């Protein structure tokens, strides 16, 4: 009986801990990102996002310099091709252009 009471008490504590963790996670992740940014910042972010493209399913041997060369005729401003900790490309990239028109043309 004592063991059952101890087990029940441990399970109750674990349940409380899980509920507390869930409440903290909800508080952290449920906040809208834009709430921390003023209206001018939101406009700047939206304008920048219109100049950015996502390129996916890229060959793993393709690196940032090659991507920059491929998109140079369209006026690419920057290339961000994430890599794993070993430095191997992940197969996607974000391309930023000088203008929205250049991004659309690419």
Secondary structure, 3 states (H helix, E strand, C coil): CHHHHHHHHHHHHHHHHHHHHHHHHHHHHCCCHHHHCCHHHHHHHHHHHHCEEEECCCCCCCCHHHHHHHHHHHCEEEEECCECCCCCECCCEEEEECCHHHHHHC
